Amino acid sequence: MIKQVLATPHLYFSYTYDLSHTMQRLNGTGPDFLSQSLVERGDSRFIWNGHLFSSFGREFHKFCLPLIHGFIDISDFEVNGYDFSWTLISRRSVHRAGTRLFRRGIDKIGNVANFVETEMVVECQGDRASFVQIRGSVPLFWTQLPDLRYKPPPRLQDVGLEEQHSACGRHFDSLTILYGKQVVVDLVDQHGSEGRLHRGYHNAVQQINYPLVRYEAFDFHAECRHMKWERLSILMDRIALEQDEMGFFMLLRDGSLALQQDGVFRTNCVDCLDRTNVVQSLLARHCLTNILRKMSIIKSDETMEYYLFIEQTFKNVWANHADLISIQYSGTGALKTDFTRTGRRTHLGVLRDGMNSLIRYYKNNFSDGYRQDALDLFLGIAEIQSPFKVQRGWRYVTFPSVFLIAFAMFIACAIMPSEYSTDSLTFMLFWGLMVVATLTMILRHGSEFVDKPRLTYFQ
């Protein structure tokens, strides 16, 4: 059913299948729903060109084709005489969309940054099954604006606990309506700069005290330090019973409903990228094994490891998924994908992560303002007003100029003398101190040097 999917870079569409809905949401819809155009019946959270259709009359909706932003991969297998397809779909939300450091946390109506709904679909001889997970930023008012530091500390906004908890409650209210009960898997560090974020999230969930929301914290970096990734089994054991109770959706070839997914895992770290993707892939692996057993494709005592071609495809697709979702939010491929691809952490993977981290640093500080403007303009939440520029202070020109002059003079004093004297060493020390002083001032006022969004917001 999900064969007629076409793609542009990062955007996906189908003329026949409604990509904006999960199979479980589509099940049981009546003829009135199915007779509507794809735009009218689509889930507006995931239709990225919806704003462009807003000025069209309803009579033109049948000519409008919704675009989904995220990831889709379809793989075909033949196992034990069964032909089946395995599809991974991720739908990024248009609400609070943006770049890594300019879109964090929650807004006043409960939308969170980098919200992604991920569905795994298996189709075999008319039988269909799916498993849905979600990810999204910590649902509190917090920021982590770029300021030239490698990792600016996340900061809770000073809005008061009541307002924090109220917004968080609205977020979980909407998720409960859409998905039912939730297991919240929080992978944020419980100490250091992320510690306040973790404590604020934990306290908010406790204060809200929803019976359909269970909070499970796992300090990913502390538990898995020194490449001890086998310790992720600790987390999987904690939530194994709930995953089995949650189950998955399954529709038989005769149209009868065999199983229904009862609830959803909501996984997050700070970025909802690297750590989140690792844990989501482990949840998906466990569920895929159960689906293949239920469809009798593999035996009840077998796992995916018995079939290396399925195992390797699964790992590669989830690693590709991690890279694409990460590029869309942070500007680079994901970190830790060597574990997703191979099942273990490698030194080559660590080097690759270091390179991606440096690229992220540059893009997040010096090019994401423009990218944020492009997204906001496309989604219709901002407009261009003159003057189209960021007001810069005197430090923006003065400090970099002094730094370049001081650095050039320091190099000249270091290489030009044929022999060093007290005067030449004094000059070299002076210009060296000037380099350090101006660099310190640039970092102290780092927020004045980053690329910031320039549009005027009206929503």
C-alpha positions as CSV (number, residue, x, y, z in Angstrom):
1,M,0.0,0.0,0.0
2,I,2.9,2.4,0.6
3,K,4.6,1.7,-2.7
4,Q,3.7,4.9,-4.6
5,V,5.9,7.2,-2.6
6,L,7.9,9.8,-4.4
7,A,10.6,12.1,-2.9
8,T,12.3,15.5,-3.4
9,P,15.2,16.3,-1.0
10,H,13.9,15.6,2.5
11,L,10.2,16.0,1.3
12,Y,7.9,13.0,0.5
13,F,4.5,12.7,-1.2
14,S,2.1,10.1,-2.6
15,Y,-0.7,10.4,-5.0
16,T,-2.6,7.5,-3.5
17,Y,-1.6,7.0,0.2
18,D,-2.2,9.4,3.0
19,L,1.3,9.8,4.4
20,S,0.3,12.2,7.1
21,H,-1.6,9.6,9.1
22,T,-0.6,6.3,10.8
23,M,-2.3,3.1,9.8
24,Q,-4.1,3.0,13.1
25,R,-5.5,6.5,12.7
26,L,-6.7,5.6,9.2
27,N,-8.3,2.4,10.3
28,G,-12.0,2.7,10.6
29,T,-12.4,6.0,8.8
30,G,-15.7,6.2,7.0
31,P,-16.4,6.9,3.3
32,D,-17.0,10.6,4.0
33,F,-13.4,10.9,5.3
34,L,-11.9,8.9,2.3
35,S,-13.9,11.0,-0.2
36,Q,-12.1,14.2,0.9
37,S,-8.9,15.4,-0.9
38,L,-5.6,14.5,0.6
39,V,-5.2,18.0,1.9
40,E,-8.6,18.2,3.6
41,R,-8.2,14.9,5.4
42,G,-4.5,15.1,6.1
43,D,-3.0,15.7,9.6
44,S,-2.2,19.4,9.5
45,R,0.7,18.8,12.0
46,F,2.7,17.1,9.2
47,I,1.7,18.9,6.0
48,W,4.6,21.2,5.3
49,N,3.1,23.1,2.4
50,G,-0.2,23.7,4.2
51,H,0.4,27.4,4.4
52,L,0.8,27.6,0.7
53,F,-2.6,26.1,0.3
54,S,-4.3,28.5,2.7
55,S,-5.2,31.1,0.0
56,F,-6.7,28.4,-2.3
57,G,-10.4,27.9,-2.4
58,R,-11.8,24.5,-1.4
59,E,-12.6,23.7,-5.1
60,F,-8.8,23.7,-5.7
61,H,-7.9,21.3,-2.9
62,K,-8.2,18.2,-5.1
63,F,-5.2,19.6,-7.1
64,C,-3.1,20.2,-4.0
65,L,-0.6,17.5,-3.0
66,P,0.6,17.4,0.7
67,L,4.3,17.2,1.3
68,I,5.7,15.4,4.4
69,H,9.1,16.4,5.8
70,G,11.2,13.7,7.4
71,F,12.2,10.3,6.3
72,I,10.8,7.3,4.3
73,D,12.5,4.1,3.4
74,I,10.8,0.9,1.9
75,S,12.7,-2.4,2.0
76,D,11.5,-5.7,0.5
77,F,12.4,-9.2,1.8
78,E,11.8,-12.8,1.1
79,V,12.1,-15.0,4.2
80,N,11.0,-18.6,4.7
81,G,8.8,-18.4,1.6
82,Y,7.1,-15.1,2.6
83,D,7.5,-11.9,0.7
84,F,7.1,-8.8,2.9
85,S,8.0,-5.2,2.9
86,W,9.3,-3.1,5.8
87,T,8.8,0.6,5.8
88,L,10.1,3.3,8.2
89,I,8.3,6.7,8.0
90,S,9.1,9.8,10.1
91,R,6.9,12.8,10.0
92,R,8.3,16.1,11.3
93,S,5.8,18.5,12.8
94,V,5.3,22.0,11.4
95,H,4.6,23.4,14.8
96,R,7.6,25.0,16.5
97,A,9.8,23.9,13.6
98,G,13.2,25.2,13.2
99,T,16.9,24.8,13.8
100,R,18.7,23.2,16.7
101,L,19.5,26.2,18.9
102,F,16.9,28.6,17.8
103,R,14.0,26.2,18.5
104,R,13.9,24.6,21.9
105,G,11.3,23.6,24.4
106,I,7.6,24.4,24.3
107,D,5.3,27.2,23.3
108,K,2.2,28.6,25.1
109,I,-0.2,26.2,23.4
110,G,1.8,23.0,24.1
111,N,3.8,22.5,20.9
112,V,7.4,21.4,21.3
113,A,10.4,21.8,19.1
114,N,11.6,18.9,16.9
115,F,8.5,16.9,17.3
116,V,8.7,13.7,15.1
117,E,6.2,10.9,14.7
118,T,8.0,7.7,13.6
119,E,6.0,4.7,12.2
120,M,7.3,1.3,11.3
121,V,5.1,-0.7,8.9
122,V,5.2,-4.3,7.9
123,E,3.1,-5.6,5.0
124,C,2.9,-9.3,4.1
125,Q,0.4,-10.9,1.7
126,G,-2.4,-8.5,2.7
127,D,-1.7,-8.5,6.4
128,R,-0.4,-5.1,7.8
129,A,1.1,-4.1,11.0
130,S,2.6,-0.9,12.4
131,F,4.3,0.5,15.5
132,V,4.4,4.2,16.3
133,Q,6.9,6.2,18.4
134,I,7.3,9.9,19.0
135,R,10.1,12.3,20.0
136,G,10.1,15.9,21.0
137,S,11.9,18.5,23.0
138,V,11.6,18.7,26.8
139,P,8.1,20.3,27.2
140,L,9.2,23.2,29.3
141,F,10.0,26.9,28.6
142,W,13.7,26.8,28.1
143,T,16.4,28.1,25.7
144,Q,19.9,27.3,24.5
145,L,20.7,30.2,22.2
146,P,24.1,30.1,20.4
147,D,26.8,32.4,21.9
148,L,30.0,31.0,20.4
149,R,30.6,28.5,23.2
150,Y,30.8,24.9,22.1
151,K,27.8,23.9,24.2
152,P,25.9,26.8,25.6
153,P,24.1,25.6,28.8
154,P,20.3,25.1,28.5
155,R,18.4,27.6,30.6
156,L,14.9,27.4,32.0
157,Q,13.0,30.6,31.3
158,D,11.9,32.6,34.3
159,V,8.2,32.2,33.8
160,G,7.2,30.6,37.1
161,L,6.4,27.0,38.0
162,E,2.7,27.4,37.4
163,E,3.1,28.5,33.8
164,Q,5.7,25.9,33.2
165,H,3.5,23.1,34.4
166,S,0.4,24.5,32.7
167,A,2.2,24.4,29.3
168,C,3.6,21.0,29.9
169,G,0.1,19.8,30.9
170,R,-1.4,21.1,27.6
171,H,1.3,19.2,25.7
172,F,0.5,15.9,27.4
173,D,-3.3,16.6,27.1
174,S,-2.9,16.8,23.3
175,L,-0.7,13.7,23.2
176,T,-3.2,11.7,25.3
177,I,-6.0,12.6,22.9
178,L,-3.9,11.5,19.9
179,Y,-1.9,8.5,21.2
180,G,-3.4,7.4,24.6
181,K,-1.1,6.5,27.4
182,Q,2.5,7.5,27.2
183,V,5.8,6.2,28.5
184,V,8.1,9.2,28.7
185,V,11.8,8.1,28.2
186,D,14.0,11.0,29.3
187,L,17.7,10.6,28.3
188,V,18.9,14.0,29.5
189,D,22.0,14.1,31.7
190,Q,20.9,14.2,35.4
191,H,24.0,16.3,36.4
192,G,25.9,19.2,35.0
193,S,24.4,21.8,32.7
194,E,21.5,19.5,31.7
195,G,20.7,18.6,35.3
196,R,18.3,21.6,35.9
197,L,16.5,20.6,32.7
198,H,16.1,17.1,33.9
199,R,14.9,18.1,37.4
200,G,12.4,20.6,35.9
201,Y,11.0,18.0,33.6
202,H,10.7,15.4,36.4
203,N,9.1,17.8,38.8
204,A,6.6,19.0,36.1
205,V,5.5,15.4,35.3
206,Q,5.2,14.7,39.0
207,Q,3.1,17.9,39.6
208,I,0.8,17.2,36.7
209,N,0.4,13.6,37.9
210,Y,-1.4,12.2,34.9
211,P,-2.4,8.6,35.3
212,L,-1.7,7.9,31.6
213,V,1.8,9.3,31.7
214,R,4.7,7.4,33.2
215,Y,8.2,9.1,33.4
216,E,11.3,6.9,33.0
217,A,14.6,8.8,33.4
218,F,17.9,7.2,32.1
219,D,21.1,9.2,32.3
220,F,22.4,8.0,28.9
221,H,25.9,9.5,29.1
222,A,26.5,8.4,32.7
223,E,25.3,4.9,32.2
224,C,27.0,4.3,28.9
225,R,30.3,6.1,29.4
226,H,33.5,4.5,28.1
227,M,31.6,2.9,25.3
228,K,29.7,0.6,27.6
229,W,26.7,0.5,25.3
230,E,25.5,-2.9,26.5
231,R,24.2,-1.0,29.5
232,L,21.3,0.2,27.4
233,S,19.8,-3.2,28.2
234,I,19.1,-1.8,31.7
235,L,16.7,0.7,30.2
236,M,15.1,-1.8,27.9
237,D,14.5,-4.2,30.8
238,R,12.8,-1.4,32.7
239,I,10.3,-0.7,29.9
240,A,10.0,-4.2,28.4
241,L,6.7,-5.0,30.2
242,E,5.1,-1.8,29.1
243,Q,6.3,-2.3,25.5
244,D,4.7,-5.8,25.5
245,E,1.5,-4.4,27.0
246,M,1.5,-1.5,24.4
247,G,1.8,-3.9,21.5
248,F,1.3,-2.8,17.9
249,F,-1.4,-2.3,15.4
250,M,-2.3,-5.2,13.1
251,L,-4.9,-5.5,10.4
252,L,-5.6,-8.8,8.7
253,R,-6.0,-9.3,5.0
254,D,-9.8,-9.8,5.4
255,G,-10.1,-6.3,6.9
256,S,-10.6,-7.5,10.5
257,L,-8.7,-5.8,13.3
258,A,-6.3,-8.3,15.0
259,L,-4.4,-5.9,17.4
260,Q,-4.3,-2.3,18.3
261,Q,-1.4,-0.3,19.7
262,D,-2.3,1.0,23.2
263,G,-0.1,4.0,23.9
264,V,3.2,5.3,22.7
265,F,6.8,5.8,23.8
266,R,7.8,9.5,23.9
267,T,11.6,9.6,23.9
268,N,13.8,12.7,24.3
269,C,17.3,13.9,25.0
270,V,18.3,17.5,24.7
271,D,18.4,17.6,20.9
272,C,16.1,14.6,20.4
273,L,18.5,13.3,17.8
274,D,21.5,11.1,18.7
275,R,20.6,9.4,22.0
276,T,16.9,9.4,21.1
277,N,17.5,7.6,17.8
278,V,19.6,4.9,19.5
279,V,16.8,4.1,22.0
280,Q,14.0,4.3,19.4
281,S,15.9,1.8,17.1
282,L,16.1,-0.6,20.1
283,L,12.4,-0.3,20.7
284,A,11.7,-0.8,17.0
285,R,13.9,-3.9,16.8
286,H,12.0,-5.6,19.7
287,C,8.7,-4.7,18.1
288,L,9.7,-5.9,14.6
289,T,10.7,-9.3,16.0
290,N,7.3,-9.6,17.6
291,I,5.5,-8.6,14.3
292,L,7.5,-11.1,12.3
293,R,6.6,-13.8,14.8
294,K,3.0,-12.9,14.8
295,M,2.8,-13.1,11.0
296,S,4.6,-16.5,11.2
297,I,7.4,-15.1,9.0
298,I,10.0,-16.3,11.6
299,K,9.6,-18.9,14.3
300,S,8.5,-18.0,17.8
301,D,12.0,-18.9,19.2
302,E,13.9,-16.9,16.5
303,T,15.1,-13.3,16.5
304,M,16.3,-10.9,13.8
305,E,19.9,-12.0,14.4
306,Y,19.0,-15.3,12.7
307,Y,18.6,-13.4,9.4
308,L,21.6,-11.3,8.8
309,F,20.2,-9.5,5.7
310,I,17.2,-8.3,7.7
311,E,19.5,-7.3,10.6
312,Q,21.9,-5.3,8.4
313,T,19.1,-3.6,6.5
314,F,17.4,-2.7,9.7
315,K,20.6,-1.1,11.1
316,N,21.5,0.8,8.0
317,V,18.0,2.2,7.5
318,W,17.9,3.4,11.1
319,A,21.3,5.0,10.8
320,N,20.2,6.7,7.6
321,H,17.1,7.8,9.4
322,A,19.2,9.3,12.2
323,D,21.4,11.2,9.7
324,L,18.5,12.7,7.8
325,I,16.5,13.8,10.8
326,S,19.6,15.3,12.3
327,I,20.5,17.2,9.1
328,Q,17.0,18.7,9.1
329,Y,17.4,20.0,12.7
330,S,21.1,20.5,13.4
331,G,22.6,20.8,9.9
332,T,24.8,17.6,10.1
333,G,24.4,13.9,10.2
334,A,23.7,12.2,13.6
335,L,26.2,11.2,16.2
336,K,26.6,7.6,17.5
337,T,25.3,6.0,14.2
338,D,28.2,3.6,14.3
339,F,26.3,1.9,17.2
340,T,23.1,1.9,15.1
341,R,24.9,0.4,12.1
342,T,27.1,-2.2,13.8
343,G,25.7,-2.7,17.3
344,R,28.9,-1.4,18.9
345,R,30.7,1.9,19.5
346,T,33.9,2.2,17.4
347,H,36.9,4.6,17.6
348,L,36.3,5.5,13.9
349,G,32.8,6.4,14.9
350,V,34.1,8.6,17.7
351,L,36.3,10.5,15.2
352,R,33.4,10.9,12.8
353,D,31.3,12.3,15.6
354,G,34.0,14.8,16.4
355,M,34.0,16.1,12.8
356,N,30.2,16.3,12.8
357,S,30.3,18.2,16.1
358,L,32.7,20.8,14.7
359,I,30.4,21.3,11.6
360,R,27.4,21.6,13.9
361,Y,29.2,24.2,15.9
362,Y,29.9,26.3,12.8
363,K,26.4,26.0,11.3
364,N,24.6,26.6,14.6
365,N,26.6,29.8,15.3
366,F,27.1,31.3,11.8
367,S,24.4,30.0,9.4
368,D,21.3,28.9,11.2
369,G,19.7,32.3,11.5
370,Y,19.2,32.4,7.8
371,R,17.9,28.8,7.8
372,Q,15.5,29.6,10.6
373,D,14.2,32.6,8.6
374,A,13.6,30.4,5.5
375,L,11.6,27.9,7.5
376,D,9.5,30.5,9.3
377,L,8.7,32.3,6.0
378,F,7.8,29.0,4.3
379,L,5.5,27.9,7.1
380,G,3.8,31.3,7.3
381,I,4.7,32.3,10.9
382,A,6.9,35.3,10.0
383,E,7.0,38.1,7.5
384,I,9.6,40.4,6.0
385,Q,9.7,44.0,7.2
386,S,12.2,46.7,6.4
387,P,15.0,47.1,7.5
388,F,15.9,43.4,6.9
389,K,19.0,43.3,9.1
390,V,20.2,42.6,12.5
391,Q,21.2,45.6,14.6
392,R,24.9,45.1,15.5
393,G,26.8,46.9,18.3
394,W,30.2,48.4,18.1
395,R,31.8,45.2,19.4
396,Y,30.8,43.3,16.2
397,V,33.4,45.2,14.1
398,T,35.9,46.3,16.8
399,F,36.8,43.1,18.5
400,P,37.3,40.9,15.4
401,S,39.4,43.7,13.8
402,V,41.6,44.1,16.8
403,F,41.9,40.3,17.1
404,L,43.1,39.9,13.4
405,I,45.5,42.8,13.8
406,A,46.9,41.4,17.1
407,F,47.2,37.9,15.7
408,A,49.0,39.2,12.5
409,M,51.5,41.2,14.6
410,F,52.1,38.3,17.0
411,I,53.0,36.0,14.0
412,A,55.2,38.7,12.6
413,C,57.0,39.2,15.9
414,A,57.5,35.4,16.1
415,I,58.9,34.7,12.7
416,M,60.6,37.9,11.4
417,P,63.5,38.6,13.8
418,S,66.7,36.8,12.8
419,E,67.5,36.6,16.5
420,Y,65.4,37.3,19.5
421,S,66.1,40.3,21.7
422,T,64.4,41.7,24.8
423,D,62.5,44.1,22.6
424,S,61.2,41.5,20.2
425,L,60.2,39.2,23.0
426,T,58.4,42.1,24.7
427,F,56.5,42.9,21.5
428,M,55.6,39.2,21.0
429,L,54.3,39.0,24.6
430,F,52.3,42.2,24.2
431,W,50.6,41.1,21.0
432,G,50.1,37.6,22.4
433,L,48.2,39.1,25.4
434,M,46.2,41.2,23.0
435,V,45.1,38.1,21.1
436,V,44.1,36.4,24.3
437,A,42.3,39.5,25.6
438,T,40.3,40.2,22.4
439,L,39.4,36.5,22.1
440,T,38.2,36.5,25.7
441,M,36.0,39.5,25.0
442,I,34.6,38.0,21.8
443,L,33.6,34.8,23.7
444,R,32.2,36.9,26.6
445,H,29.9,38.7,24.2
446,G,29.4,35.7,21.9
447,S,25.7,36.2,21.3
448,E,26.5,39.5,19.4
449,F,28.6,37.6,16.8
450,V,26.2,34.7,15.9
451,D,23.9,34.6,12.9
452,K,20.4,35.4,14.2
453,P,17.0,35.2,12.5
454,R,16.0,38.5,11.0
455,L,12.2,38.2,10.2
456,T,9.4,39.7,12.2
457,Y,7.1,37.2,13.8
458,F,3.3,37.7,13.8
459,Q,2.2,34.4,15.4
